[in-house]
Amino acid sequence: MTRPSWRADPDEIAAIVAARHADPFALLGLHETAEGFVIRCFAPGAQTIAAATPEGRVIATLERVHPDGFFEALTALGARAPYRLSAANGAAQWSFADPYAFPPVLGAMDDYLLVEGEHQKLYERLGAHVVTHDAAQGVNFAVWAPNAQRVSVVGDFNQWDGRRAQMRKRVDSGVWEIFIPGVGPGAPYKFEIVGRHGNLLPLKADPFGFEAELRPSTASVVASNAPYEWGDEIHMRERAKYDPRRAPMSVYEVHLPSWRKAEGWRFLSYDELADQLVPYVADLGFTHIELLPVNEHPLDASWGYQPIGLFAPTRRHGDSNGFKRFVDRAHQAGLGVILDWVPAHFPTDEHGLAQFDGGPLYEHSDPRRGFHPDWNTAIYDFGRREVSNFLIASALYWLDRFHIDGLRVDAVASMLYLDYSRKEGEWAPNPDGSNDNRDAVRFLQRFNELVYGLYPGVVTIAEESTSWGGVTRPTNAGGLGFGFKWNMGWMNDTLRYMSADPVYRKWRHNELTFGLLYAFAENFVLPLSHDEVVHGKGSIIAKMPGDDWLRFAGTRAYYGFMWGHPGKKLLFMGQEFGQTSEWDFARQLEWWLLDHAPHRGLRDFLRDLNRVYRRHEALHARDCESEGFEWIVVDDAESSVFAFIRYGADRARPVVVVSNFTPVSRVAYRLGLPRAGRWREILNSDAEIYGGSGQGNLGAVVARAEVGGAFPACAEIQIPPLATLFFEFESDGLQ
């Protein structure tokens, strides 16, 4: 018997059943034939299927033509019309809208912009989006996998069966998509991919997953699209007028899982962190909270620096709306939020981006450029426009959807050099023999151009540990375009100095002065970060020599010198109260230490230090300009004394900072000053309320109009042992 032309070809049916059909939408769903409109569907487990209009009129009873569940029937329809399918077997009945009855959600412009690398809101198109499509509620799934032979979305909604939701390939871009009616927020899902060589890959999480399961589970989760009602209008309005180089920036760096634990040693939720962390940081006078990566990551011990989900806040603390509430509360408390963001590399966990469609896709295909030997991770192919677009979309997503105020880019140095951490023969130079990664340079420049162009007031910060020139220079002048760079040289030099016994510091004097030779070459942040209090390095206070009194005094003096020094400030959690043990990601901070006066004193000094720093323009307005700094005492190595002036915009109210890094009080120390008159002592790290000896200058000193070195006035001051003092010019009179 001749097979009617409307009947599906048996080979095509077999391909659908085996999930190897090149274009399932060309076979399944509603199709017009010479004999009329035919409906075909694949429904494993069904014994009977009927198709009906939305009003309930039956238009076809489908015939099962393959025992695994392939059905088809010629309908009575005279034109295309919506329909639903009703299925039954001996145990159950169910109805569903056919995913193959729906046209694509994405359009040609999405393909074009992705291929060109210019889709600034790619996160609005790829991933899983709850939408109403052709009057049906459901989720549109879309994923980029250009070399795959087949991609299916799997989840509880289809029994994790990759045959049931084989996706449509958009050949112009390599994006696969399918709209599945009836799926809603909270549904876990992954992608089942047949790779370029025909092999079935491990299930993959969604690269654009906006929610994720809590580890050790690894599925992506459909996020709600319900709008969030923000309460940070004032913050966002003021941020748009903000010039971060001229404003105070004092950053409290936090690893959320180990800042504090909840009862039962569980992670605090984002709402609990908003209740506890936000007021704590605001009370201490910081301007910003910087979070170690909150992107979803499988391994706690990576601290978030090996992220799997560049669009998903970690489920350890709750869902994405919980994280929005945390940011919102921070903004309402006057705090900006900076995220650590990791575009330098990614882990090779099988459910992640590695070998995503059966070969190198997100990673560079040359292992000399696509694999990181230090961290055993993959390196992005920054020169591939779709990959660059993916990364930049991630950055813009956090700024757009979560109102984030800054991104600190991790491990920038590893991106910039082709030979980073590689031996001879392990890297391939540019054609001219140079070692700069030009693809990465262009990527970073484009990233910064878009961030600053689209989100005024947001800052980008580079962790760049070499002397690469122009990290914070504008891109139109050949720079990378970052707003700030971590000053790793200053950090290393000053910690070496402070770790030395005071008796030897006079021979290391240049370790505190050398930083001023390059302090204005970039816009710097002075970082005492998590990296300095882990892996055997000890906490900040543990680095200080001597007994407890000397260690606390030295720490206060050091923080005073740091807050007076040009550059924005960053301090890792726990160091504000003198955590004695080095940081352990698996535990909470040693909060019990605040039962002891020296630790409370250090915390209180840090609070007052932030207060003085924020209130006095001279201490922050010219952080990035040499006009804002002048040495008074630079060469008194014998006494280990340093003194300098900080100026504001109009130089009218300068602040003088004096540090003594020996445990010997300097009495009647002759100090040159830029102006005769009364100089008020606005902060003294040796005050008794902080645990010091209580020495000082009774609140003020008077400078006489006589030459003091290179200055027209001078005063005799007392510099307490291991102390930093701040003086503000108050008046020309002697009262």
PARO-308531 format. One record per residue (C-alpha): residue number from 1; x, y, z; residue in one letter. Coordinates in steps of 0.001 Angstrom, whole numbers, m for minus. Example, Ala and Ser with C-alpha at 12.3 -4.5 7.8 and 13.67 -1.06 7.14 Angstrom:
% PARO-308531
   lofi      east     north        up   sero
      1     12300     m4500      7800      A
      2     13670     m1060      7140      S
//
This chain:
% PARO-308531
   lofi      east     north        up   sero
      1         0         0         0      M
      2      1286      3414      m907      T
      3      1973      5606      2163      R
      4      m130      8830      2050      P
      5      1995     11893      1445      S
      6       909     13491      4705      W
      7      2393     10610      6654      R
      8      5830     11157      8210      A
      9      8754      9327      6715      D
     10      9717      6339      8929      P
     11     13355      7438      8943      D
     12     12344     10853     10222      E
     13     10173      9266     12891      I
     14     13097      7118     13975      A
     15     15276     10220     14146      A
     16     12756     11955     16415      I
     17     12484      8912     18678      V
     18     16285      8673     18839      A
     19     16569     12453     19418      A
     20     18782     12840     16378      R
     21     16523     14778     14022      H
     22     18256     17758     12425      A
     23     15116     19953     12538      D
     24     12332     18581     14777      P
     25     10160     21664     14183      F
     26     10001     20705     10504      A
     27      8239     17466     11443      L
     28      6444     17943     14763      L
     29      3547     20289     15366      G
     30       944     21515     12891      L
     31      1908     21364      9195      H
     32        57     21962      5971      E
     33       214     19155      3380      T
     34     m1466     18568        27      A
     35     m4166     16555      1810      E
     36     m4738     19106      4576      G
     37     m3336     20071      7967      F
     38     m1578     17332      9913      V
     39      m606     17262     13583      I
     40      2341     15193     14760      R
     41      3655     14874     18293      C
     42      6036     12798     20339      F
     43      4647     11844     23763      A
     44      6404      8884     25400      P
     45      4096      7037     27771      G
     46       873      8019     26014      A
     47     m1371      5392     24484      Q
     48     m3937      7772     23005      T
     49     m3850     11438     22042      I
     50     m6581     13750     20814      A
     51     m6240     17302     19545      A
     52     m8870     19936     20285      A
     53     m9387     23652     19823      T
     54     m9153     25905     22921      P
     55    m12960     25781     23022      E
     56    m12830     21982     23322      G
     57    m13847     20946     19794      R
     58    m11969     17775     18855      V
     59    m10149     18238     15563      I
     60     m8249     14942     15385      A
     61     m7629     11679     17146      T
     62     m3965     10925     16625      L
     63     m2654      7524     15682      E
     64       341      6074     17486      R
     65      2648      5080     14656      V
     66      5683      4267     16771      H
     67      5543      2326     20060      P
     68      7827      4873     21785      D
     69      5104      7501     21434      G
     70      5128      9111     18002      F
     71      1589     10163     16983      F
     72       126     11794     13898      E
     73     m3235     12500     12276      A
     74     m4795     14438      9451      L
     75     m7085     17103     10916      T
     76    m10326     18702      9803      A
     77     m8774     22178     10026      L
     78     m9110     24429      7017      G
     79     m6504     26877      8270      A
     80     m3889     27181     10989      R
     81     m5428     27371     14444      A
     82     m4317     26923     18062      P
     83     m4874     23553     19668      Y
     84     m4203     21503     22800      R
     85     m3403     17830     23137      L
     86     m5093     15409     25547      S
     87     m3167     12235     26345      A
     88     m4056      9095     28252      A
     89     m2736      5704     29185      N
     90     m4007      2996     31475      G
     91     m2987      4939     34582      A
     92     m3508      8621     33878      A
     93     m4887     11390     31693      Q
     94     m3238     14740     31043      W
     95     m3401     17624     28611      S
     96      m746     19987     27349      F
     97        m7     22643     24770      A
     98      2316     21384     22085      D
     99      5710     23238     22154      P
    100      6047     22542     18432      Y
    101      2905     24521     17668      A
    102      4626     27822     18504      F
    103      6762     30059     16289      P
    104     10180     31347     17442      P
    105     10435     34006     20120      V
    106     13829     35299     19008      L
    107     14316     37325     15848      G
    108     16886     38001     13168      A
    109     18225     41059     15010      M
    110     19109     38857     17999      D
    111     21142     36625     15689      D
    112     22878     39579     14095      Y
    113     23789     41334     17340      L
    114     25102     38153     18958      L
    115     27297     37274     15997      V
    116     28589     40853     15899      E
    117     29202     40786     19649      G
    118     27069     43884     20203      E
    119     23967     42579     22016      H
    120     24104     44741     25129      Q
    121     21088     43040     26697      K
    122     21746     39513     25580      L
    123     20473     38375     28975      Y
    124     16988     39467     27894      E
    125     17046     36952     25041      R
    126     19172     33953     26050      L
    127     18511     31848     29127      G
    128     15085     30919     30480      A
    129     12407     33619     30348      H
    130      8846     33403     31630      V
    131      6759     34889     28818      V
    132      3320     34965     27264      T
    133      3734     33740     23698      H
    134       830     33392     21270      D
    135     m1558     33750     24228      A
    136       118     30909     26132      A
    137      2015     31188     29425      Q
    138      5332     29382     29560      G
    139      9088     29664     29376      V
    140     11263     30346     26366      N
    141     14614     28601     26601      F
    142     17533     29728     24441      A
    143     21188     28710     24467      V
    144     24182     29292     22206      W
    145     25735     25997     21027      A
    146     26670     26473     17366      P
    147     28533     23191     16916      N
    148     25961     20927     18558      A
    149     24067     18385     16490      Q
    150     21119     18486     18880      R
    151     20121     20438     21991      V
    152     17176     19649     24254      S
    153     15993     21278     27449      V
    154     15271     18788     30214      V
    155     13695     19098     33636      G
    156     11023     17758     35940      D
    157      8465     19093     33457      F
    158      9500     16442     30903      N
    159     10964     13729     33163      Q
    160     14495     14840     32196      W
    161     13939     13111     28856      D
    162     16005     14734     26109      G
    163     13689     13410     23399      R
    164     10710     15496     24543      R
    165     11915     19080     24011      A
    166     14350     19005     21125      Q
    167     15120     22628     20308      M
    168     15058     24680     17117      R
    169     18459     25765     15796      K
    170     18827     29300     14506      R
    171     21446     28637     11877      V
    172     22539     32270     11522      D
    173     23782     32430     15107      S
    174     24019     28884     16444      G
    175     21385     29659     19097      V
    176     18883     26927     19975      W
    177     15463     27841     21358      E
    178     12118     26380     22334      I
    179      9019     27779     24039      F
    180      7488     25290     26466      I
    181      3977     26205     27631      P
    182      2995     25482     31192      G
    183      6471     25735     32706      V
    184      6879     28433     35352      G
    185      9259     29964     37897      P
    186     11104     27576     40166      G
    187     11462     24786     37608      A
    188     14949     23207     37584      P
    189     16391     22501     34137      Y
    190     19527     21716     32153      K
    191     20464     21315     28526      F
    192     21086     17916     26975      E
    193     23522     18327     24104      I
    194     24710     16040     21364      V
    195     28136     17400     20523      G
    196     29824     18166     17263      R
    197     31066     14569     16956      H
    198     27688     12976     17705      G
    199     28429     12094     21317      N
    200     25993     12782     24136      L
    201     27564     15251     26576      L
    202     27035     15506     30342      P
    203     24001     17653     31119      L
    204     24887     21337     31069      K
    205     23658     24145     33298      A
    206     22433     27230     31461      D
    207     25256     29755     30829      P
    208     22576     32446     31249      F
    209     20874     30783     34207      G
    210     19427     33491     36455      F
    211     18844     31125     39382      E
    212     20583     27913     40377      A
    213     20107     25020     42731      E
    214     22059     24911     45977      L
    215     25235     22899     45684      R
    216     25887     20000     45364      P
    217     22902     20096     42984      S
    218     23860     21804     39749      T
    219     20726     22528     37710      A
    220     19666     25981     36625      S
    221     16296     27225     37885      V
    222     13690     29254     36000      V
    223     13571     32693     37629      A
    224     10454     34743     38181      S
    225      9983     37774     35954      N
    226      7868     39606     38520      A
    227      9105     43219     38768      P
    228     11015     44204     41885      Y
    229      9977     47440     43601      E
    230     13222     49256     44388      W
    231     13451     51752     47226      G
    232     16829     53269     46347      D
    233     15710     56153     44130      E
    234     17748     58720     46069      I
    235     20898     56622     45908      H
    236     20572     55999     42178      M
    237     19844     59642     41443      R
    238     22860     60815     43446      E
    239     25091     58107     41984      R
    240     24556     59451     38481      A
    241     26188     62723     39592      K
    242     29014     60987     41449      Y
    243     32695     61495     40579      D
    244     34357     58584     42361      P
    245     37885     59962     41997      R
    246     36914     63033     44048      R
    247     34705     61273     46582      A
    248     35544     59249     49690      P
    249     35763     55518     49036      M
    250     36318     53322     52038      S
    251     35502     49715     51195      V
    252     34668     46840     53552      Y
    253     35465     43604     51724      E
    254     33261     40659     52681      V
    255     32978     36944     52034      H
    256     29292     36503     52774      L
    257     29350     32816     53825      P
    258     31989     33357     56517      S
    259     31229     36836     57833      W
    260     28798     35380     60309      R
    261     26899     32108     60566      K
    262     23299     31633     61584      A
    263     22178     29286     64324      E
    264     22952     25723     63354      G
    265     25976     26941     61398      W
    266     23888     27577     58308      R
    267     24485     30417     55864      F
    268     22741     33700     56606      L
    269     20062     34556     54070      S
    270     20337     37713     51990      Y
    271     17627     39249     54172      D
    272     19488     38329     57368      E
    273     22644     39830     55894      L
    274     20679     42983     55113      A
    275     19547     43061     58759      D
    276     23012     42431     60236      Q
    277     25829     43222     57812      L
    278     24430     46412     56292      V
    279     23928     48328     59583      P
    280     27264     47038     60898      Y
    281     29184     48380     57913      V
    282     27224     51630     57868      A
    283     27909     52168     61580      D
    284     31644     51757     60957      L
    285     31523     54577     58424      G
    286     32523     52675     55300      F
    287     31179     53972     52007      T
    288     31012     50635     50182      H
    289     30651     46912     50728      I
    290     32682     44803     48318      E
    291     31537     41203     47994      L
    292     33753     38326     47033      L
    293     32021     36714     44051      P
    294     28354     35994     44618      V
    295     28071     34233     41258      N
    296     26956     30648     41642      E
    297     29950     28362     42140      H
    298     30190     24659     42967      P
    299     33096     24656     45445      L
    300     32989     26579     48728      D
    301     36786     26516     48930      A
    302     37077     28590     45739      S
    303     35468     31530     47627      W
    304     33454     32145     44460      G
    305     36439     32736     42189      Y
    306     35599     29686     40060      Q
    307     32074     30632     39009      P
    308     29723     28448     37037      I
    309     26828     30912     36845      G
    310     27838     34394     35738      L
    311     24211     35547     35934      F
    312     23000     33783     39104      A
    313     23494     34968     42695      P
    314     24575     31991     44766      T
    315     21716     30001     46226      R
    316     23681     29637     49471      R
    317     21937     32767     50751      H
    318     18653     32667     48836      G
    319     17221     33652     45486      D
    320     17909     36588     43202      S
    321     15140     38719     44695      N
    322     16723     38207     48099      G
    323     19977     39565     46727      F
    324     18121     42560     45264      K
    325     16669     43274     48700      R
    326     20185     43135     50175      F
    327     21508     45666     47644      V
    328     18426     47840     48111      D
    329     18906     47919     51887      R
    330     22587     48783     51469      A
    331     21698     51696     49203      H
    332     19077     52971     51609      Q
    333     21725     52870     54362      A
    334     24081     55001     52268      G
    335     26355     52175     51127      L
    336     27446     51325     47618      G
    337     27843     47673     46631      V
    338     30827     46439     44602      I
    339     30991     42899     43226      L
    340     34081     40870     42483      D
    341     33603     39712     38894      W
    342     35656     36943     37281      V
    343     36039     37064     33472      P
    344     39646     35808     33548      A
    345     38934     32081     33716      H
    346     36292     29466     34500      F
    347     36269     25991     36072      P
    348     36099     22844     34004      T
    349     33279     21157     35955      D
    350     31390     19011     33470      E
    351     28069     20828     33972      H
    352     29627     24201     33192      G
    353     30999     26009     30152      L
    354     33942     23720     29417      A
    355     33672     21943     26047      Q
    356     30108     23185     26030      F
    357     28990     21842     22660      D
    358     31538     19069     22360      G
    359     34690     21105     21861      G
    360     36222     24480     22717      P
    361     33537     27148     22575      L
    362     33833     29579     25461      Y
    363     37498     28654     26004      E
    364     40288     29399     23528      H
    365     40914     26418     21265      S
    366     44707     26643     21681      D
    367     45543     25226     25144      P
    368     48484     27627     25307      R
    369     45865     30370     25495      R
    370     42831     28428     26692      G
    371     44067     26694     29847      F
    372     45378     28239     33060      H
    373     48165     26138     34620      P
    374     47987     27816     38051      D
    375     44319     27186     38704      W
    376     43604     24245     36355      N
    377     40851     26311     34784      T
    378     39859     27279     31256      A
    379     40520     30728     29798      I
    380     37883     32509     27746      Y
    381     38438     33151     24046      D
    382     38329     36946     24360      F
    383     38745     37355     20613      G
    384     35534     35498     19804      R
    385     32789     38080     19586      R
    386     30054     35861     20988      E
    387     32203     35043     24042      V
    388     33101     38675     24596      S
    389     29403     39524     24260      N
    390     28512     36861     26843      F
    391     30985     38256     29368      L
    392     30051     41891     28867      I
    393     26364     40973     29075      A
    394     27103     39428     32470      S
    395     28729     42640     33704      A
    396     25881     44808     32448      L
    397     23310     42409     33893      Y
    398     24490     42996     37459      W
    399     24456     46752     36956      L
    400     21043     46726     35296      D
    401     19063     44184     37275      R
    402     20746     44486     40688      F
    403     21754     48190     40752      H
    404     25358     47226     41517      I
    405     27652     50252     41979      D
    406     30966     48775     40903      G
    407     32752     45750     39507      L
    408     36185     44716     40693      R
    409     37721     42555     37969      V
    410     39757     39693     39355      D
    411     43127     38506     37990      A
    412     43464     41104     35235      V
    413     47211     40457     34931      A
    414     46517     36850     33953      S
    415     44393     38162     31088      M
    416     46887     40686     29761      L
    417     49944     38484     29213      Y
    418     50149     35503     26894      L
    419     53044     34140     28965      D
    420     51432     34715     32357      Y
    421     52673     31918     34660      S
    422     53992     29971     31664      R
    423     57467     28665     30997      K
    424     59463     28902     27797      E
    425     57716     26953     25062      G
    426     54361     26912     26888      E
    427     53011     30025     25204      W
    428     52680     31395     21697      A
    429     53798     35006     21115      P
    430     52165     37493     18792      N
    431     53546     37601     15214      P
    432     55908     40389     16277      D
    433     57168     38342     19238      G
    434     55352     40366     21909      S
    435     53523     38812     24852      N
    436     50476     41058     25267      D
    437     47078     39418     24844      N
    438     45535     41875     22413      R
    439     42176     40148     22396      D
    440     41946     40547     26165      A
    441     43018     44180     25939      V
    442     40257     44946     23431      R
    443     37744     43064     25554      F
    444     38628     45021     28702      L
    445     38524     48307     26829      Q
    446     35083     47531     25409      R
    447     33863     46384     28820      F
    448     34901     49663     30421      N
    449     33535     51790     27598      E
    450     30106     50203     27921      L
    451     29984     50267     31715      V
    452     30931     53931     31935      Y
    453     28854     54891     28918      G
    454     25662     53196     30086      L
    455     25851     53556     33876      Y
    456     27174     56948     35046      P
    457     28599     56831     38551      G
    458     29438     53114     38461      V
    459     33114     52251     38965      V
    460     35312     49478     37624      T
    461     38379     48345     39543      I
    462     41232     46194     38273      A
    463     43180     43723     40347      E
    464     46298     44082     38202      E
    465     49498     42994     39928      S
    466     52082     44153     37382      T
    467     53205     47511     36066      S
    468     51075     47407     32914      W
    469     50829     51013     31796      G
    470     47522     52830     31566      G
    471     45192     50510     33445      V
    472     43122     53539     34516      T
    473     43887     55666     31467      R
    474     40898     56318     29168      P
    475     40583     53968     26232      T
    476     40733     56845     23746      N
    477     44222     57527     25101      A
    478     45280     53898     24733      G
    479     44470     52793     28268      G
    480     42310     49948     29532      L
    481     39705     52383     30837      G
    482     39307     51147     34428      F
    483     38263     53630     37080      G
    484     40712     52304     39674      F
    485     43492     49787     40149      K
    486     44495     47934     43293      W
    487     47893     49189     44432      N
    488     49578     45850     45095      M
    489     53032     47413     45311      G
    490     51965     49720     48147      W
    491     50358     46803     49957      M
    492     53427     44566     49709      N
    493     55898     47286     50694      D
    494     53954     48565     53678      T
    495     53167     45112     55060      L
    496     56845     44172     54846      R
    497     57693     47342     56734      Y
    498     55075     46814     59423      M
    499     56103     43158     59874      S
    500     59656     44213     60766      A
    501     60682     44845     64356      D
    502     60631     48628     64996      P
    503     64338     48609     65789      V
    504     65043     47638     62163      Y
    505     62521     49919     60494      R
    506     64973     52782     60050      K
    507     66789     50632     57499      W
    508     63525     49959     55639      R
    509     62300     53553     55560      H
    510     61918     53608     51782      N
    511     59260     50885     51915      E
    512     56805     53520     53125      L
    513     58040     56364     50920      T
    514     58611     54538     47639      F
    515     54890     54309     46874      G
    516     54647     58076     46503      L
    517     56955     57934     43484      L
    518     54148     56274     41498      Y
    519     51069     57047     43614      A
    520     49519     59180     40881      F
    521     50500     57080     37861      A
    522     47107     55357     38166      E
    523     43921     55911     40139      N
    524     44703     53630     43047      F
    525     42856     51702     45729      V
    526     45019     50727     48717      L
    527     43991     47116     49416      P
    528     44370     45067     52568      L
    529     42300     42290     51059      S
    530     41412     38674     51764      H
    531     44551     37574     49902      D
    532     46734     39097     52643      E
    533     45153     37200     55550      V
    534     45065     33616     54269      V
    535     47338     30767     53164      H
    536     49732     31107     56070      G
    537     50119     34884     55856      K
    538     48349     35499     59162      G
    539     45901     38268     59983      S
    540     46914     41938     59878      I
    541     47352     42162     63630      I
    542     49290     38885     63681      A
    543     51818     40404     61274      K
    544     52727     43076     63817      M
    545     55757     42366     66024      P
    546     55810     42591     69804      G
    547     53373     42005     72638      D
    548     49660     42658     72466      D
    549     49937     46375     73262      W
    550     52566     46903     70560      L
    551     50618     44895     67987      R
    552     47388     46840     68528      F
    553     49211     50173     68611      A
    554     51081     49276     65432      G
    555     47878     48248     63671      T
    556     46139     51484     64606      R
    557     49141     53520     63456      A
    558     49265     51587     60196      Y
    559     45556     52090     59484      Y
    560     45983     55785     60245      G
    561     48888     56040     57786      F
    562     46831     54153     55178      M
    563     43733     56339     55573      W
    564     45891     59465     55341      G
    565     47797     58220     52298      H
    566     46559     59098     48770      P
    567     44324     56395     47341      G
    568     40944     54884     48117      K
    569     40805     52332     50951      K
    570     39860     48668     51201      L
    571     39919     46479     54313      L
    572     38903     42825     54549      F
    573     36358     41802     57155      M
    574     37628     40989     60622      G
    575     40650     43225     60318      Q
    576     38615     46155     61646      E
    577     38620     44590     65127      F
    578     41901     42709     65017      G
    579     40952     39147     64081      Q
    580     43853     37118     65480      T
    581     43558     34011     63317      S
    582     43902     34203     59578      E
    583     40704     33972     57595      W
    584     39030     30570     57263      D
    585     36260     30468     54645      F
    586     34520     27613     56471      A
    587     34114     29486     59783      R
    588     32696     32806     60881      Q
    589     34750     35721     62152      L
    590     35997     35672     65752      E
    591     33216     37912     67039      W
    592     33928     36905     70632      W
    593     37100     39013     70457      L
    594     34949     42128     70792      L
    595     34450     41170     74428      D
    596     38017     42415     74937      H
    597     38869     46113     75138      A
    598     41864     46183     72718      P
    599     39726     44730     69928      H
    600     36863     47123     70640      R
    601     39372     49969     70694      G
    602     40719     49063     67271      L
    603     37203     48849     65865      R
    604     36272     52209     67400      D
    605     39422     53800     65990      F
    606     38556     52451     62547      L
    607     35053     53927     62874      R
    608     36476     57348     63792      D
    609     39080     57058     61064      L
    610     36304     56605     58491      N
    611     34418     59524     60007      R
    612     37414     61848     59708      V
    613     38222     60570     56228      Y
    614     34696     61207     54952      R
    615     34225     64584     56601      R
    616     37497     66142     55490      H
    617     37694     66827     51792      E
    618     41468     67106     51947      A
    619     41715     63376     52732      L
    620     39883     62185     49626      H
    621     39199     64863     46995      A
    622     42684     64756     45440      R
    623     43492     61076     45963      D
    624     44452     60670     42316      C
    625     46322     63938     41780      E
    626     49770     64962     42957      S
    627     48438     68427     43869      E
    628     46662     66775     46790      G
    629     49849     65617     48532      F
    630     53036     67161     49909      E
    631     55747     65637     52088      W
    632     56753     67412     55296      I
    633     58995     64724     56793      V
    634     60192     62123     54304      V
    635     63744     61332     55402      D
    636     63687     60913     59191      D
    637     64613     57247     59011      A
    638     66387     57383     62364      E
    639     63129     58191     64156      S
    640     60865     56273     61738      S
    641     58671     59365     61532      V
    642     56677     60343     58463      F
    643     54612     63492     57946      A
    644     52719     64829     54970      F
    645     49975     67244     53983      I
    646     46733     66405     52212      R
    647     44979     69185     50289      Y
    648     41431     69552     49051      G
    649     40266     71326     45935      A
    650     40886     74874     47185      D
    651     43742     74022     49595      R
    652     41932     76116     52239      A
    653     41652     73430     54924      R
    654     44640     71094     54621      P
    655     45070     68078     56869      V
    656     48498     67053     58176      V
    657     49174     63364     58897      V
    658     52072     62381     61179      V
    659     53113     58785     61923      S
    660     55655     57405     64356      N
    661     56449     53732     63778      F
    662     58615     53168     66834      T
    663     57456     52504     70414      P
    664     59352     55650     71513      V
    665     57438     58874     72127      S
    666     58822     61847     70162      R
    667     58602     64866     72449      V
    668     58877     68437     71145      A
    669     59274     67147     67619      Y
    670     59793     70143     65338      R
    671     57348     69962     62446      L
    672     57173     72349     59502      G
    673     53652     73438     58560      L
    674     52234     75322     55585      P
    675     50488     77961     57669      R
    676     50908     79661     61018      A
    677     48013     79398     63432      G
    678     46056     76820     65343      R
    679     46071     73216     64112      W
    680     43442     71046     65759      R
    681     44300     67423     66503      E
    682     41302     65713     64937      I
    683     42410     62117     65478      L
    684     45048     60382     67580      N
    685     45452     56606     67326      S
    686     47119     56598     70777      D
    687     44040     57934     72564      A
    688     43060     55965     75668      E
    689     39598     55262     74262      I
    690     41276     53160     71565      Y
    691     43582     51350     73986      G
    692     46540     53719     73599      G
    693     48739     55396     76196      S
    694     46848     58688     76037      G
    695     49725     60831     74874      Q
    696     49156     63699     72484      G
    697     48858     67451     72112      N
    698     45854     68351     74308      L
    699     43668     68807     71261      G
    700     45731     71249     69216      A
    701     49132     72767     68435      V
    702     49996     76330     67477      V
    703     52337     76894     64545      A
    704     54602     79937     64745      R
    705     55434     82041     61720      A
    706     59014     80911     61457      E
    707     60720     78757     58908      V
    708     60337     75040     59498      G
    709     62365     73321     56817      G
    710     60690     74087     53505      A
    711     57601     75562     55185      F
    712     56845     79077     56441      P
    713     55647     77927     59858      A
    714     56521     75318     62423      C
    715     55264     73787     65638      A
    716     56645     71512     68307      E
    717     54428     68474     68675      I
    718     54406     65296     70677      Q
    719     54129     62131     68616      I
    720     53043     59210     70792      P
    721     54648     55791     70406      P
    722     53418     53731     67448      L
    723     50827     56310     66564      A
    724     49354     58334     63734      T
    725     47993     61830     64301      L
    726     45756     63968     62105      F
    727     45800     67777     62324      F
    728     43425     70157     60550      E
    729     44180     73848     60106      F
    730     41597     75696     62134      E
    731     42431     79435     62319      S
    732     45131     82039     62028      D
    733     44490     83164     65593      G
    734     45911     81641     68737      L
    735     42597     80814     70458      Q
//
